[in-house]
Structure formats: structure tokens, C-alpha cells
């Protein structure tokens, strides 16, 4: 079992930037894919970006060109750099990890979430 802890959320004005971090901890695990989801009031949870262990990235259309996902494998940490933020980016952002531990794959690993609020 692993634990994911996010940080870096906050209140920012339109056009501003924030960087989210997610640190994974536990014993004897290998992270396959890490991703950032977001949940806005009244909307369904949305996948924003993912990154594989090899560094391949994917972005949802609403964030493409503004968000950058990266990871530090040595630190078991994934980052989400968010630039040119818009009010519609307001949401709770959750880190997710697809991991393998003791030969078993688990995709249901979530952080506690961090609030991002963009004011106009």
C-alpha cells in the first residue's frame, strides 16, 4: 500500500500560476503511471494529465498548452505546473498512482486532494 500526499494548491488570480506536488511513500513499490485528476463543483471528475515511468505525457484538451506534468522518479514525486490559470480550472486536484507492489498492480491509489481556486 502506498500513500500519496499533495501540496501546492491555493488561491490565484486569472492568468496566474501554481505548481502542485504529489509525493508517494510506502514500501517495495514501483510507480507505473501517475496522474492528476480534478473535481469541480457540479461536475464529474476529470483526468487532467498523466505521465508514465518513461516520461510520456498526456493532457486533456482544456489544459493542453497551459499545464505541464513532470516527475522525479528518485523522489517518487509528480508535479503539475499550471500556468495561465482560468476560473474554470477551479477544482480540487487529486493525485493518482498506478503502482506495482509485490507483483500486484493497483490503480486505486489517491491523495487527499488539494484545492485550487482561480479568481477573476
FENTA-V178871 format. One record per residue. N is the residue number from 1. RES is the residue in three letters. PHI is phi in whole degrees, 0 to 359 (* if undefined). D_FIRST is the distance of its C-alpha to the first C-alpha in Angstrom with 1 decimal. Layout:
# FENTA-V178871
N:RES:PHI:D_FIRST / N:RES:PHI:D_FIRST
This chain:
# FENTA-V178871
1:UNK:*:0.0 / 2:UNK:240:3.8 / 3:UNK:242:6.9 / 4:UNK:239:10.1 / 5:UNK:233:13.5 / 6:UNK:265:16.7 / 7:UNK:204:20.2 / 8:UNK:108:23.7 / 9:UNK:289:24.9 / 10:UNK:163:28.3 / 11:UNK:256:31.8 / 12:UNK:217:33.8 / 13:UNK:277:37.1 / 14:UNK:307:37.8 / 15:UNK:89:37.8 / 16:UNK:279:35.5 / 17:UNK:227:32.3 / 18:UNK:215:28.9 / 19:UNK:235:25.9 / 20:UNK:266:22.4 / 21:UNK:233:19.5 / 22:UNK:220:15.8 / 23:UNK:253:13.8 / 24:UNK:259:10.2 / 25:UNK:222:8.8 / 26:UNK:155:6.3 / 27:UNK:233:7.5 / 28:UNK:50:9.0 / 29:UNK:227:8.2 / 30:UNK:232:11.0 / 31:UNK:274:11.7 / 32:UNK:269:14.3 / 33:UNK:233:15.5 / 34:UNK:239:15.2 / 35:UNK:212:17.4 / 36:UNK:242:19.0 / 37:UNK:250:20.1 / 38:UNK:219:22.6 / 39:UNK:229:24.0 / 40:UNK:259:27.6 / 41:UNK:304:29.6 / 42:UNK:78:31.1 / 43:UNK:237:29.3 / 44:UNK:278:26.5 / 45:UNK:299:23.3 / 46:UNK:234:24.2 / 47:UNK:280:22.5 / 48:UNK:262:24.1 / 49:UNK:197:22.9 / 50:UNK:222:20.6 / 51:UNK:214:20.3 / 52:UNK:273:19.4 / 53:UNK:297:18.5 / 54:UNK:273:22.2 / 55:UNK:99:23.2 / 56:UNK:288:24.6 / 57:UNK:240:24.7 / 58:UNK:218:25.5 / 59:UNK:228:27.0 / 60:UNK:289:28.1 / 61:UNK:305:31.9 / 62:UNK:297:32.1 / 63:UNK:248:30.4 / 64:UNK:300:31.6 / 65:UNK:88:33.7 / 66:UNK:244:32.5 / 67:UNK:254:28.8 / 68:UNK:227:27.3 / 69:UNK:260:23.6 / 70:UNK:212:22.7 / 71:UNK:213:20.0 / 72:UNK:243:19.9 / 73:UNK:296:17.7 / 74:UNK:295:18.4 / 75:UNK:257:17.1 / 76:UNK:51:14.1 / 77:UNK:233:16.1 / 78:UNK:240:17.7 / 79:UNK:239:21.0 / 80:UNK:227:23.2 / 81:UNK:273:26.8 / 82:UNK:244:28.8 / 83:UNK:244:32.6 / 84:UNK:49:35.5 / 85:UNK:293:33.6 / 86:UNK:238:35.2 / 87:UNK:304:35.2 / 88:UNK:289:33.4 / 89:UNK:277:30.4 / 90:UNK:299:29.9 / 91:UNK:182:26.5 / 92:UNK:270:23.1 / 93:UNK:258:21.1 / 94:UNK:242:17.4 / 95:UNK:270:15.1 / 96:UNK:230:13.1 / 97:UNK:227:11.1 / 98:UNK:261:11.3 / 99:UNK:233:9.1 / 100:UNK:240:9.6 / 101:UNK:218:7.7 / 102:UNK:54:10.0 / 103:UNK:83:12.3 / 104:UNK:250:10.5 / 105:UNK:263:10.6 / 106:UNK:226:8.8 / 107:UNK:249:10.9 / 108:UNK:263:10.2 / 109:UNK:241:8.3 / 110:UNK:229:11.0 / 111:UNK:276:12.5 / 112:UNK:277:15.0 / 113:UNK:96:17.9 / 114:UNK:223:21.0 / 115:UNK:279:24.5 / 116:UNK:240:27.0 / 117:UNK:236:30.6 / 118:UNK:248:33.5 / 119:UNK:261:36.9 / 120:UNK:260:40.1
